Structure formats: structure tokens, C-alpha cells
Amino acid sequence: MVVLGIDPGSLATGYGVVFGEGNGPFRAISCGLIRLHPRKSHAVRVGEIYRELSQLMSELKPDRVAIETAFVGKNVQSALKLGQVRGAIMALSFNCGVPLFEYAPREVKSAVTGRGGAAKEQVAFMVASMLSLSSVPKPFDVTDALGVALCDLLRCRGGQQRQTTAEVKGSGGGSGSWSDFVRASPDRVL
């Protein structure tokens, strides 16, 4: 299984593509950073993130996308911008037909290091170790993205399937995809 892990940001978005199958070792396929110019408008930066990740998904054809959930600080503008980046990633995943899974930063840290409060340096070290990398990728946005992909693979391996962002719960307690909802309720979609 190939997982694209993403650490979203409005100026720097880290990505990591990891392969893992059965109980075999994990292998990094690709990783990097989409660095954006701060003087460009936010709309242009979101578009660039969408385009770059779209190209990556087209080339590497991941089976799943895993994204880190938003950390909400005191700066409302930053939270809104991050939400828009996350929305673009969600839309891309939906448009490509690839299921999307979300993990809180503490959950990623716990999966990779065994401690939810681990420092970024510890996560980076463990990511490099788990992927048998000769050096630790820089910056932390990249190792965080690889950590998100590893977290998803570890959850799959442990049988802890998670509900995707693209699923909704109906009043009957069942779940279905957003596409099923849209097909079944065209009058409720704007």
C-alpha cells in the first residue's frame, strides 16, 4: 500500500510517500517540501499546493492520503488560511478518488515515537530510523509528513481503520461517502 502523507501549511507544505505491505519494512518513495513565496496571494499559494500535489498523485498513484489535522492557535487568520489549504487537499483527494484519513499531531507522534508529546527532533529521528534513511530529511515539515504516512500505515497494519474525512454519518448510524450523499441528495448540494 502506498500512502501520501501531508503536513499542510500555507507557506510550506511537506509531503512524504511511503510504501508498506504486510509486516514488511516501510520504504520511502518520495518526500519533499512545497515552498511558497509569501508575497504571492493566498489564493495563488493554495492553487500551487493543489497543482503540485495533483502532479505528485498523478505520478505516484497513492492508495490513500493521510493528512495532519489542524492545530488551532490564537491567530485566527492563520487558522483560516490553514483550513483553506486543508480544504484544497481534501478536494484533491476527493477529485482523484483516493480516500483521505486525518490524524492529530499527538496521534502521529505517539504512533512514530511511542509518546504523544515527543519533540519534532525525536519524530524526525524515528522517521529516518523506521524508513532506514541514511540521513534525517529536512525541514521538519517533511519528516512530519512522512510521520503522518507512517502513522496511517501503522494504523492499517494494526487493524485500526479510521473513518475518512469524506464519510458522513446518517441518522441511521451508518456511514457512506460524500459521493454517495451527493448522488442520493442532489437537492441538498449547492
URGI-V599253 format. One line per field, one symbol per residue. phi: phi as a letter, one per 30 degrees, with the letter a starting at -180 (. if undefined). psi: psi as a letter, one per 40 degrees, with the letter a starting at -180 (. if undefined). burial: + if it has 24 or more other ideal C-beta (glycine too) atoms within 12 Angstrom, else -. A space follows every 50 residues. Layout:
BEGIN
phi: ???
psi: ???
burial: ???
END
This chain:
BEGIN
phi: .ccccbcdadcbcdbbcbcabhcdddbdcaalbcccddddddddddddde dddddddddchddbcbbdddcccdddddddddddddddddddedddicdc bcbdedddedddcjbdcddedddeddedddchddbddbddeddddddddd edddddddicdcddddcbcdddidbaddddddddbddccd
psi: hhhhhhgiiedhhiihhhhhhbeiiihhdiiahhhiheeiiddddddddd dddddddddegidihhihihhhaehddddddddddddddddddddefhih iihiddddddddeehdeiidddddddddddefidihiiaddddddddddd dddddddeegiihideiihideeiiiidddddddfdeeh.
burial: ++++++++++++++++++++-----+++++++++-+-----+--++-+++ -+++-++--+-+++++++++----------++-+++-+++++++-+-+++ +++-+-+++-+++----+-+-+++-+++-++-+--++--+++++++++++ ++++++-----+-+++----------++------------
END
